[in-house]
């Protein structure tokens, strides 16, 4: 089965506009990167859960979390890659 997914932050920085666009386009999967202008990795656990509820209500699943982890210079200290706190969005 093929599932169409989108980086919805390319439509708008506002998550409600992202959700509305995905619904109009019939896209049921979102690659989460920026939500209301903030990188997904900066959301608190409460904010992440609220996002999960909003997406569930809209019938949109998360196909991937597009994080900045690993997108640092290869010669940077390895510990630098672990400065971002990633939580599972459930």
Secondary structure as UniProt FT lines:
FT   STRAND          5..6
FT   HELIX           8..10
FT   HELIX           15..25
FT   STRAND          29..32
FT   STRAND          34..35
FT   TURN            36..37
FT   STRAND          38..39
FT   HELIX           40..42
FT   HELIX           45..58
FT   STRAND          61..65
FT   TURN            69..70
FT   TURN            74..75
FT   HELIX           78..82
//
